[in-house]
Amino acid sequence: MQRQGVVNHQNTSDCHNHTQHISDSLLQILGEECNNTDLDAVLSKEGDWGSGSNGTGQTRGSHSWQTEFLDSSRFWIPFFLTPVLFIVGVICNVVSIKIFAKSSMRSATNIYLTALAVSDLLYQVFSFTMSWKYYYIMRNVSLYWWYTPFGLWLTEASNATSVWIIVAFTVERFIAISCHLSRQIYCTENRTILVSILTFVSCLTFTGGFSYEWRGAFEPTEGNPLNETVYKLDSTGAWKEDEFQKSYQWIYTVYFFLIPVIILVGFNCFLGKFVRNTERDRQVMTRHRVFAVTQRQLNDNQVTTTLIAVSMMYIICQLPTNLLEIYTLVYTPTSGSIKESILMELRNIFKFMGRVNSICNILIYIALYRNFRKHFCTMYCRRQTRNLARNALR
């Protein structure tokens, strides 16, 4: 009896070792196949983000870096970073408008900077309303979903206006420092106001196609005891042809990114060279001989340097978004794949960088624009100092 138990135990051990050997072989084969399989092909068998299941109600890739990246970006950007950026952006742009509206700051260049602050303020407001779609409570608000197509239109229009306002004051500065006779003709306050209004109207007209692409729709939830209605965005079918949609996006990218960037780089190279040459000449000249001219050159150089910094900040902040748009126009990822989800989240992150651009301008003004810094300190810093002094006396 004891011998038979020993034999049975040995057979069981042999079977276990044989089974382990087979499983190790299978795992090795599967591992080699998975290494040669594209990530999209593997994930396509499991469905879209969050829909694949391994029988336990969890996705097999739920612990991958892609999942952590998507979860983190979908939480931090709409629920924390966007509201903070909205509050800071509104305060910064309102302060800029208030300072540039002073009579002592009135000039053609400052009118352009005021128009830029207004368009950036509108962009902050409308882009913040577009982030409300991530809030759970908004899915039952029908008015918001009917407003969303127009909010998207106004967001793109205000962003496009900011782009061409930057181009406008760059060209204006080029004319002011290179063509002194044309400066009194083209660089006037009335002409600046007219150009700003025409820029906004043209951008509003050109981006009107965004309001026809989407519409608010409702979808009753079946099996819900409350019989609540969930609203969402639905395609209008206005752009049925993919080629037409891609053509419109290409035109939009060229008109609102490639052409402005080329203009800004070209003119700013000349402006930078001009500032460097005038600074070099000023150091050579004696102060008592050309004091008045040198003071005027100093003011022009400060304004020119400020505008160059604003232009470069725009290019740095908007470059990732537009490069990603060009990439998606050239290469379209598989629908429902992890690459599509990652590209969507990268687009949200890069658009957030574009919103950061609208609050960086006031920092540039304070650092480089002496007149703006003087009024800013007069309005806020000295007022705070007086309040502290009064509190100390009490």
C-alpha positions as CSV (number, residue, x, y, z in Angstrom):
1,M,0.0,0.0,0.0
2,Q,2.8,2.4,0.9
3,R,4.6,1.5,-2.3
4,Q,1.5,2.2,-4.4
5,G,1.2,5.6,-2.8
6,V,4.8,6.4,-3.6
7,V,4.2,5.4,-7.2
8,N,1.0,7.5,-7.5
9,H,2.9,10.5,-6.0
10,Q,5.7,10.0,-8.5
11,N,3.3,9.8,-11.4
12,T,1.5,12.9,-10.2
13,S,4.8,14.8,-10.0
14,D,5.8,13.7,-13.5
15,C,2.5,14.8,-14.9
16,H,2.9,18.2,-13.1
17,N,6.4,18.7,-14.5
18,H,5.2,17.7,-18.0
19,T,2.3,20.2,-17.8
20,Q,4.6,22.9,-16.5
21,H,6.9,22.3,-19.4
22,I,4.1,22.6,-21.9
23,S,2.8,25.8,-20.3
24,D,6.3,27.3,-20.3
25,S,6.6,26.5,-24.0
26,L,3.2,28.0,-24.8
27,L,4.0,31.2,-22.9
28,Q,7.3,31.5,-24.8
29,I,5.5,31.1,-28.1
30,L,2.8,33.6,-27.1
31,G,5.4,36.0,-25.9
32,E,7.2,35.9,-29.2
33,E,4.0,36.4,-31.1
34,C,2.9,39.3,-28.9
35,N,6.3,41.0,-29.4
36,N,5.7,40.8,-33.2
37,T,2.2,42.1,-32.9
38,D,1.3,45.8,-33.2
39,L,-0.3,47.4,-30.2
40,D,-3.3,48.5,-32.1
41,A,-4.0,44.9,-33.4
42,V,-3.9,43.6,-29.8
43,L,-6.1,46.3,-28.4
44,S,-8.5,46.1,-31.3
45,K,-9.5,42.6,-30.2
46,E,-10.5,44.1,-26.8
47,G,-12.4,47.1,-28.2
48,D,-12.2,50.7,-27.4
49,W,-10.8,52.4,-24.3
50,G,-12.4,50.9,-21.2
51,S,-14.6,48.4,-23.1
52,G,-12.3,45.3,-23.3
53,S,-12.8,42.8,-20.6
54,N,-10.9,39.8,-19.4
55,G,-13.8,38.2,-17.7
56,T,-13.3,40.1,-14.4
57,G,-14.8,43.4,-15.5
58,Q,-11.4,45.0,-16.0
59,T,-9.4,45.7,-19.1
60,R,-6.3,43.7,-19.6
61,G,-4.4,47.0,-20.2
62,S,-5.9,48.8,-17.2
63,H,-2.5,48.9,-15.5
64,S,-0.5,50.0,-18.5
65,W,1.2,53.4,-18.8
66,Q,-1.3,54.4,-21.5
67,T,-4.2,53.9,-19.1
68,E,-2.5,55.9,-16.4
69,F,-1.7,58.7,-18.8
70,L,-5.3,58.9,-20.1
71,D,-6.8,58.8,-16.6
72,S,-4.5,61.4,-15.3
73,S,-5.0,63.8,-18.2
74,R,-8.7,63.4,-18.1
75,F,-8.8,64.3,-14.5
76,W,-6.2,67.0,-13.9
77,I,-6.8,69.1,-17.1
78,P,-10.6,69.7,-17.1
79,F,-11.2,69.5,-13.3
80,F,-8.3,71.3,-11.8
81,L,-5.9,73.0,-14.3
82,T,-8.5,74.5,-16.6
83,P,-10.5,76.3,-13.8
84,V,-7.3,77.7,-12.3
85,L,-6.0,78.9,-15.6
86,F,-9.4,80.5,-16.4
87,I,-9.3,82.5,-13.1
88,V,-5.7,83.6,-13.6
89,G,-6.2,84.4,-17.3
90,V,-9.3,86.5,-16.7
91,I,-7.5,88.5,-14.0
92,C,-4.4,89.0,-16.1
93,N,-6.2,90.1,-19.3
94,V,-8.6,92.5,-17.4
95,V,-5.5,94.1,-15.7
96,S,-3.9,94.5,-19.2
97,I,-7.0,96.1,-20.7
98,K,-7.3,98.5,-17.7
99,I,-3.7,99.7,-18.1
100,F,-3.7,100.0,-21.9
101,A,-7.0,101.9,-21.7
102,K,-5.3,104.8,-19.8
103,S,-4.9,108.0,-21.8
104,S,-1.2,108.2,-21.1
105,M,-0.8,104.7,-22.7
106,R,-2.8,105.5,-25.8
107,S,-0.8,104.7,-29.0
108,A,-1.3,102.6,-32.2
109,T,0.8,99.7,-30.8
110,N,-1.0,99.8,-27.4
111,I,-4.4,99.6,-29.2
112,Y,-3.2,96.4,-30.8
113,L,-2.1,95.1,-27.4
114,T,-5.5,96.0,-26.0
115,A,-7.3,94.1,-28.8
116,L,-5.0,91.1,-28.1
117,A,-5.9,91.2,-24.4
118,V,-9.7,91.3,-25.4
119,S,-9.4,88.4,-27.8
120,D,-7.4,86.4,-25.2
121,L,-10.0,87.1,-22.6
122,L,-12.8,85.9,-24.9
123,Y,-10.7,82.8,-25.7
124,Q,-10.3,82.0,-22.0
125,V,-14.0,82.4,-21.3
126,F,-15.2,80.3,-24.3
127,S,-12.6,77.6,-23.9
128,F,-13.5,77.2,-20.3
129,T,-17.1,76.7,-21.1
130,M,-16.0,74.0,-23.6
131,S,-14.4,72.1,-20.7
132,W,-17.8,71.7,-19.0
133,K,-18.6,68.7,-21.1
134,Y,-16.4,66.6,-18.8
135,Y,-18.6,67.3,-15.8
136,Y,-21.1,64.7,-15.0
137,I,-23.9,67.1,-14.1
138,M,-23.8,68.8,-17.5
139,R,-25.0,65.7,-19.3
140,N,-28.6,66.5,-18.3
141,V,-28.4,70.2,-19.2
142,S,-29.9,70.6,-22.7
143,L,-29.1,74.3,-23.1
144,Y,-25.4,73.6,-22.7
145,W,-25.3,71.1,-25.5
146,W,-27.3,73.3,-27.9
147,Y,-24.8,76.1,-27.0
148,T,-21.7,73.9,-27.5
149,P,-21.4,74.2,-31.4
150,F,-21.6,78.0,-31.1
151,G,-19.2,78.0,-28.2
152,L,-16.7,76.0,-30.2
153,W,-17.1,78.5,-33.1
154,L,-16.5,81.5,-30.8
155,T,-13.5,79.7,-29.2
156,E,-11.8,79.2,-32.5
157,A,-12.7,82.7,-33.7
158,S,-11.2,84.4,-30.7
159,N,-8.0,82.2,-31.0
160,A,-7.7,83.0,-34.7
161,T,-8.2,86.7,-33.9
162,S,-5.3,86.7,-31.4
163,V,-3.1,85.1,-34.0
164,W,-3.7,87.8,-36.7
165,I,-3.6,90.6,-34.2
166,I,0.0,89.5,-33.3
167,V,0.8,89.5,-37.1
168,A,-0.8,93.0,-37.4
169,F,1.2,94.7,-34.7
170,T,4.4,92.9,-36.0
171,V,3.9,94.4,-39.4
172,E,3.0,97.8,-37.9
173,R,6.2,97.8,-35.9
174,F,8.2,96.9,-39.0
175,I,6.7,99.9,-40.8
176,A,7.2,102.2,-37.8
177,I,11.0,101.6,-37.6
178,S,11.9,101.1,-41.2
179,C,9.6,103.5,-43.1
180,H,9.5,106.8,-41.2
181,L,7.4,108.6,-43.9
182,S,4.8,105.8,-44.0
183,R,4.7,105.6,-40.2
184,Q,2.4,108.7,-39.9
185,I,0.1,107.3,-42.6
186,Y,-0.3,103.7,-41.7
187,C,0.5,103.6,-38.0
188,T,-2.4,105.7,-36.8
189,E,-4.8,105.0,-34.0
190,N,-7.9,105.1,-36.2
191,R,-6.3,102.7,-38.8
192,T,-5.3,100.4,-35.9
193,I,-8.9,100.2,-34.6
194,L,-10.2,99.5,-38.1
195,V,-7.7,96.7,-38.7
196,S,-8.5,95.1,-35.3
197,I,-12.3,95.1,-36.1
198,L,-11.8,93.8,-39.6
199,T,-9.5,91.1,-38.2
200,F,-12.2,89.9,-35.8
201,V,-15.0,89.9,-38.4
202,S,-12.9,88.0,-40.9
203,C,-11.8,85.4,-38.4
204,L,-15.4,85.0,-37.1
205,T,-16.6,84.5,-40.7
206,F,-13.8,82.0,-41.7
207,T,-14.3,79.8,-38.6
208,G,-18.1,79.7,-39.0
209,G,-17.9,76.2,-40.4
210,F,-17.3,74.8,-36.9
211,S,-20.8,75.7,-35.8
212,Y,-22.2,73.5,-38.6
213,E,-20.1,70.4,-37.8
214,W,-21.9,69.5,-34.6
215,R,-25.3,69.8,-33.0
216,G,-26.9,68.9,-29.6
217,A,-28.8,65.7,-29.5
218,F,-30.6,63.7,-26.8
219,E,-30.4,60.0,-26.0
220,P,-32.9,58.5,-23.5
221,T,-31.3,56.0,-21.2
222,E,-33.2,52.8,-21.3
223,G,-33.7,50.9,-18.0
224,N,-33.1,54.0,-15.9
225,P,-35.8,54.2,-13.1
226,L,-35.5,58.0,-13.3
227,N,-36.1,58.1,-17.1
228,E,-33.5,60.9,-17.4
229,T,-32.4,62.2,-20.7
230,V,-28.7,62.3,-21.5
231,Y,-27.5,65.0,-24.0
232,K,-24.5,64.8,-26.2
233,L,-22.9,66.2,-29.3
234,D,-23.8,64.6,-32.6
235,S,-22.5,65.1,-36.1
236,T,-24.7,67.1,-38.4
237,G,-23.5,65.3,-41.5
238,A,-22.7,68.6,-43.1
239,W,-19.2,67.3,-43.9
240,K,-20.1,63.9,-45.3
241,E,-17.0,63.8,-47.5
242,D,-13.8,63.1,-45.6
243,E,-11.8,64.8,-48.3
244,F,-13.8,68.0,-47.9
245,Q,-13.3,67.9,-44.1
246,K,-9.6,67.4,-44.5
247,S,-9.4,70.1,-47.1
248,Y,-11.1,72.6,-44.7
249,Q,-8.7,71.6,-41.9
250,W,-5.7,72.0,-44.1
251,I,-6.9,75.5,-45.2
252,Y,-7.5,76.4,-41.5
253,T,-4.0,75.1,-40.5
254,V,-2.3,77.0,-43.3
255,Y,-4.2,80.2,-42.9
256,F,-4.1,80.4,-39.1
257,F,-0.7,78.8,-38.4
258,L,1.7,78.3,-41.3
259,I,1.3,81.7,-42.9
260,P,1.3,83.6,-39.5
261,V,4.4,81.7,-38.4
262,I,6.3,82.5,-41.6
263,I,5.4,86.2,-41.4
264,L,6.3,86.4,-37.7
265,V,9.7,84.6,-38.1
266,G,10.6,86.8,-41.1
267,F,9.7,90.2,-39.7
268,N,11.0,89.4,-36.2
269,C,14.4,88.5,-37.6
270,F,14.6,92.0,-39.1
271,L,13.2,93.6,-35.9
272,G,15.8,91.7,-33.8
273,K,18.6,92.8,-36.1
274,F,17.4,96.4,-35.9
275,V,17.3,96.4,-32.1
276,R,20.8,94.9,-31.9
277,N,22.2,97.5,-34.3
278,T,20.6,100.5,-32.5
279,E,21.9,99.2,-29.2
280,R,25.4,98.9,-30.6
281,D,25.2,102.4,-32.2
282,R,23.9,103.9,-28.9
283,Q,26.9,102.6,-27.0
284,V,29.3,104.1,-29.5
285,M,27.6,107.6,-29.5
286,T,28.2,110.0,-26.6
287,R,25.3,110.9,-24.4
288,H,25.4,114.7,-24.7
289,R,25.4,114.8,-28.4
290,V,22.3,112.6,-29.2
291,F,20.5,112.4,-25.9
292,A,17.0,113.1,-27.3
293,V,17.5,110.7,-30.2
294,T,18.9,108.0,-27.9
295,Q,15.9,108.3,-25.5
296,R,13.5,107.8,-28.4
297,Q,15.5,104.9,-29.6
298,L,15.3,103.4,-26.2
299,N,11.5,103.6,-26.2
300,D,11.3,102.1,-29.6
301,N,13.6,99.3,-28.7
302,Q,11.6,98.5,-25.6
303,V,8.4,98.3,-27.5
304,T,10.0,96.3,-30.3
305,T,11.6,93.8,-27.9
306,T,8.2,93.4,-26.1
307,L,6.4,92.6,-29.4
308,I,9.2,90.2,-30.4
309,A,8.8,88.4,-27.1
310,V,5.0,88.2,-27.5
311,S,5.4,86.7,-31.0
312,M,7.9,84.1,-29.9
313,M,5.8,83.1,-26.9
314,Y,2.9,82.5,-29.3
315,I,5.0,80.3,-31.6
316,I,6.3,78.3,-28.7
317,C,2.9,77.7,-27.1
318,Q,1.0,77.0,-30.3
319,L,3.6,75.0,-32.2
320,P,2.8,71.6,-30.5
321,T,-1.0,71.9,-31.1
322,N,-0.6,72.7,-34.8
323,L,2.1,70.1,-35.4
324,L,-0.2,67.5,-33.9
325,E,-3.0,68.7,-36.2
326,I,-0.8,68.3,-39.2
327,Y,0.2,64.9,-38.0
328,T,-3.4,63.7,-37.7
329,L,-4.2,65.1,-41.1
330,V,-1.3,63.1,-42.7
331,Y,-1.8,59.9,-40.5
332,T,-5.2,58.9,-39.3
333,P,-5.1,56.4,-36.4
334,T,-7.4,53.4,-36.3
335,S,-10.8,54.2,-34.8
336,G,-11.1,52.9,-31.3
337,S,-7.3,52.2,-30.9
338,I,-5.2,53.3,-28.1
339,K,-3.2,55.6,-30.4
340,E,-6.4,57.5,-31.2
341,S,-7.1,58.0,-27.5
342,I,-3.5,59.1,-26.8
343,L,-3.6,61.6,-29.6
344,M,-6.9,63.0,-28.3
345,E,-5.4,63.5,-24.9
346,L,-2.2,65.0,-26.3
347,R,-4.4,67.4,-28.2
348,N,-6.1,68.5,-24.9
349,I,-2.7,68.9,-23.3
350,F,-1.3,71.0,-26.2
351,K,-4.5,73.1,-26.3
352,F,-4.0,73.8,-22.6
353,M,-0.5,75.1,-23.5
354,G,-2.2,77.4,-26.0
355,R,-4.4,78.8,-23.2
356,V,-1.3,79.4,-21.1
357,N,-0.1,81.7,-23.8
358,S,-2.9,84.1,-23.1
359,I,-1.7,84.7,-19.5
360,C,2.0,85.0,-20.3
361,N,1.7,88.3,-22.1
362,I,1.2,90.4,-19.0
363,L,4.4,88.9,-17.6
364,I,6.2,90.0,-20.7
365,Y,4.8,93.5,-20.5
366,I,5.9,93.8,-16.8
367,A,9.4,92.5,-17.6
368,L,10.2,94.4,-20.8
369,Y,7.7,97.3,-21.2
370,R,8.8,100.1,-18.9
371,N,5.6,102.3,-19.3
372,F,3.4,99.3,-18.6
373,R,5.4,98.3,-15.6
374,K,5.3,101.9,-14.2
375,H,1.5,102.0,-14.5
376,F,1.2,98.5,-13.0
377,C,3.3,99.4,-10.0
378,T,1.4,102.7,-9.6
379,M,-2.0,100.9,-9.6
380,Y,-1.2,97.9,-7.5
381,C,2.2,97.9,-5.8
382,R,2.0,101.4,-4.3
383,R,-1.6,101.0,-3.4
384,Q,-0.7,97.9,-1.4
385,T,2.2,99.8,0.2
386,R,-0.2,102.6,1.3
387,N,-2.7,100.1,2.7
388,L,0.1,98.5,4.7
389,A,1.3,101.8,6.0
390,R,-2.3,102.8,7.1
391,N,-2.7,99.5,8.9
392,A,0.6,100.0,10.7
393,L,-0.5,103.4,11.9
394,R,-3.6,102.0,13.3
